[in-house]
């Protein structure tokens, strides 16, 4: 199950939308992780919030969870 931008409740690109998250994480992990894997991870993480009633912080949480997962996967710290 993958989330769409509407399902995540992101309406304005300045609010940390999924595209911005994708760009940042792809740039950060481009050496170790293919872009399609990053996109898939972000969609999977975002889908976990599909039923959330409070949606304000979902982009922040998605980015944080995905970044932590990617760091663990490639053995980065910090």
C-alpha positions in Angstrom: 0.0 0.0 0.0 1.6 3.3 -1.1 0.5 6.7 0.0 -0.3 9.5 -2.4 0.4 13.1 -1.7 -3.4 13.7 -1.1 -3.5 10.8 1.4 -0.6 12.3 3.3 -2.5 15.6 3.4 0.3 17.7 1.9 -1.2 20.6 0.0 1.6 23.1 -0.4 5.1 22.4 -1.6 6.6 24.6 1.1 5.4 22.3 3.8 7.9 19.5 3.2 6.0 17.6 0.6 7.0 14.1 -0.5 8.9 15.5 -3.6 11.1 17.6 -1.4 11.7 14.7 0.9 12.6 12.5 -2.0 15.0 15.1 -3.4 16.8 15.5 -0.1 17.1 11.8 0.7 18.1 10.8 -2.8 20.9 13.5 -2.8 22.0 12.4 0.7 22.1 8.6 -0.1 22.8 8.6 -3.8 26.1 6.8 -3.5 24.7 3.9 -1.6 21.0 3.6 -2.4 19.2 3.8 -5.8 16.7 6.6 -6.2 13.8 4.1 -6.8 14.5 2.4 -3.5 14.4 5.8 -1.7 11.1 6.7 -3.4 9.6 3.3 -2.5 10.7 3.6 1.1 9.2 7.1 1.4 5.9 5.9 0.0 5.8 2.9 2.3 6.6 5.1 5.4 4.0 7.6 4.4 1.4 4.9 3.9 1.7 4.1 7.6 0.1 7.5 8.3 -2.9 7.0 5.9 -5.4 6.8 8.8 -3.8 9.6 10.9 -6.3 12.2 12.1 -3.6 14.8 12.8 -1.6 15.3 9.6 0.4 18.4 10.3 3.7 16.7 11.2 3.4 13.7 8.8 6.0 15.1 6.3 8.5 15.6 9.1 7.9 12.2 10.5 8.1 10.5 7.1 11.5 12.2 6.4 12.9 11.4 9.9 11.8 7.7 9.8 13.0 7.2 6.2 16.4 8.9 6.9 16.9 6.8 10.0 16.1 3.6 8.1 18.5 4.6 5.3 21.3 5.5 7.7 20.9 2.1 9.5 20.8 0.3 6.1 24.1 1.9 4.9 25.8 2.0 8.3 25.9 5.8 8.7 25.9 7.5 12.0 24.7 11.0 12.9 
